[in-house]
Structures are given as C-alpha cells and as structure tokens.
Amino acid sequence: MNNNTKTYLRGFWKTLAGIGVLVSAAGFQSTTAFANDGWKAEWEKVMAAARKEGVVAVSGPPGAFQRRAITEGWAKSFPDIRLEYTGGRGRDVVSKVVRERTAGIYNFDIILASTSPTVFALVPINALAPLRDAIIMPDIADDKTWYDSFEAGFMDKERKYFFNPMGTGGQGVGFVNRDCVSREVFGKMPDLAKPELKGKLVWYDPTGPGTASRSTWLISLVMGEDWLKAVFQKQGVIFSRSYRQMTDWLVSCKVHLAFGMTNDVLEQMQKQGIGTKVEDLVGPAYTGKVNPGGAGGNESIGWYNNAPHANAAKVFVNWFLSRDFQQFYADIVKDNSRRIDVRPGDPKHVMEKGKEYFSWSTEEATVRVKDLQEKIKAWGVIKRKKKR
C-alpha cells in the first residue's frame, strides 16, 4: 500500500467516524446518533444492503490515473463490495447503455463521463435517477462544502441528474511559446489576426468532442463568430488531431500558438527542460470579461434508474463525493476538486472563493458548442482525407 493510499484511508475512516459512524476494514458499525435527522440509521441500512449485493458496476474514464484512483480507492475502502469497472470512451458506453435499456437490460449502476453525449442520450430515456436521492452524507449537498455551490456542479439543465465534483480556475484557451513570439506581436486575442502570425497557428480539430470544441466556442463568444471565421480562413491555421504533434511543433517554434490542446505532453516535456517558455493563454487579455472555469471534465457522476445494485450505487455516490476520496483522486490525477476542504492537485488552476466562473461543460453550453461546430464545418476550413 503506497503513502497516498494510507493517508486517504486514514482520512476517510476519520471523517466517517467524526460524523457518527465507526468503521472497520469490513465496513461500518453502529455508534452514537448523528444530529436528529436519521442520517446514521439510513447509512447503516444502505451499507448492510450493499454488502448483500456484493458488487457495484461502474463505467468511467479510460485514463490510467483515473482508473487507478477509483479502483484502488474503492478496493481499500470496501473490500467486501466488488467494483466492476469498465473504462471506455463516453459515447461508446452511452451507446451500449441505450441499446441495453431499450431491450430491458440493466447492467450498470453508475456512470462517470462527460456531459456529451451522456445527458443528451440518457436523460430523455429516463435512464438516470435524481442524484440527490442517492446522497446520504449530510456535508455533500451543503453549499458551504463547494466552490460556487453544490448546485453549480450539475451539468444537466434540470440541475438534477449529472453532477461534476471537479473544478478549474484560471482556465486557458490555448498556449503561446514566448521563445517564438514577443508580447508586442501577440499580447491579446485580437492580435491573432496579425499578418506576422499567418501560418504560425495550430488548432486541434474543433469539430470533434473535447477541449478544442469548447475553448473555440468561448473564443467565438469573446471575439465573435465572424472574427473566428476570418482567422480560420485567412491566417493559414493548421488543423491537427494529435496532441503530440501539436506540442512538438509548439516547442520547436514551427508554430507560435496552439489551441484546443491538452497539456499532458507539454508538462512532461517541461519537466525535462523543454518548452519552458510556453504559457497558458489565461486572463482578460485573451478571454475578455468571460472567466472560464468551474465545474467540468469527464468525471461527472450519475446513477441509474433500475440500477441492479441500487444500495451499492448509493454507497459509491457518497464515497465518490466525500472529502477524502476527492483528496485521494486529486493527488493521483493532479486535478482539482470543487470541495473547498480538498487540497489542489493542480495548484496552477485553483478556484477562488467568491469568484464567478463560466463553465463550458454544461448542457446549455454544449448545445451552443454543437451549433458552432456545424458552422465551422460549413466554412470548409478543415479538409478531411477521403477514405479509400
């Protein structure tokens, strides 16, 4: 057992004991009463039923660190309840669930995924149950526990089914290499249209899912769709579908700016002293009055109607949103929780109390992102190779 796991387990058991439940390696045992709302009795009842079910079936992100945090954390916390974890791309999992539920088959208890296509496919067929119905631990639904508020974490427009506990502050919309271009040439977003930058921009294909489509939409909100169209058509933008390729080009100054790119490869390079002058495009100079951040990511949680292991699913929801698992997850994945009592896993992008953030991951935002994607396709700026 590594140090992260030991620290996490000590904290998780201590937290539960502190709010009225004693725990052992085998599970939870009765102790003193908690407040006057029956919380403790409900938890004990659900835990007993979950042990009888003996399993919880979860689909979640395929990333190695995310899988490790979830599976390792659960196994140490609940060794008598087996976790069946299916890691996969959201659209593949959602398509499978829709087919199964149409046929009356119910295999999964929990889904961890991004807003799209989850909300658009599963809410209309009544596949997801209200998340609040699964919450037992009293601190979870308390607004004081979270940056923004508890409700700010809901990604669906009804603020009911799909909740994201993670959060980002100071979210960037791209990267610039200061070894290649000065602040005089590029110091604010309107500078992107300067002739000096023609042929020096790489953009991850914004017509697909993910960061690129959402950050591109935000830029269009700030600068206008006509401005974005002109940049795409006149500035010789190179469109790519490889983060590695984009990062290589950026650090070598083949391009000066990169948009829609994740920073995974870049961070590894910077640890080796490569690309150390690459900066995030963060702040009013690049996003105007819009402050991107808040809830978002592919860790939003929903639980299913007619879940085959409904009690184990409730345990999973409360565990996943608890302070101690959120800390364990943040430490391993290097991401930030919206819980204010969790230390940041990514100190560069911490949310601030009292600051309003604009989430580009909500259902409403996603609809507008999709609208822009269709317009970009119509602009004809992204050439696709024909399949033979």
Buried (B, 14 or more C-beta within 10 A) or exposed (E): EEEBBEBBBEBBBEBBBEBBBEBEEEBBEEBEEBEEEEBBEEBBEBBEBBBEBEEBBBBBBBBEEBBEBBBBBBEBBBEEBBBBBBBBBBBEBBEBBBEBBEEEEBBBBBBBBBBBBBBBBBBEEEBBBEBBEBBBBBBBBEEEBBBBEBEBBBBBBEBBBBBBBBBBBBBBBBBBBEBBBEEEBBEEBEBBBEEEBEEBBBBBBBBEBBBBBBBBBBBBBBBEBEBBBBBBEEBEBBBBEBBEBBBBBBBEEBBBBBBBBBBEBBEEBBEEEBBBEBEBBBEEBBBBEBBBBBBBBBBBBBBBBEBBBBBBBBBBBBBBBBBBBBBBBBBBBBBBBBBEBBEBBBEEBBBEEEEEBBBBBBBEBBEBBBEBBEEBEEEEBBEEEEEE
